[in-house]
Amino acid sequence: IKDYKLQFDQLEALNASLKEAMETKDINHAKMKEIYDGKIKDSKEALANVENANNILNDKSELQQEEIEQYMEQMEVLKKSNLDYAQNLEGVKNERIQDERQWLEKEEDLRNEITVLR
């Protein structure tokens, strides 16, 4: 009976040790789950922050693209305006040259007439 009592006490001690080990395992499992859930939550927040920053950058990029397109349109208008101005200027220059030639021709004709009259 002493052997049975000793075996019983040993089994109870083993059972208590197993219960304690299971409780420790459950506590460790809960801590690991908490850490895992925290990392998932942190990862989701980080991903949301990155997506938000990406959306902001995309919006800025679209605005900048629109501004660039507007500047390009303005540059085209300015280029056309400068070309028109240059053509008009060339026309005015040619007209002045032609007027000066006509004036010089008239002056030459008048000199010739004066020479003939003398």
Buried (B, 14 or more C-beta within 10 A) or exposed (E): EEEEEEEEEEEEEEEEEEEEEEEEEEEEEEEEEEEEEEEEEEEEEEEEEEEEEEEEEEEEEEEEEEEEEEEEEEEEEEEEEEEEEEEEEEEEEEEEEEEEEEEEEEEEEEEEEEEEEE
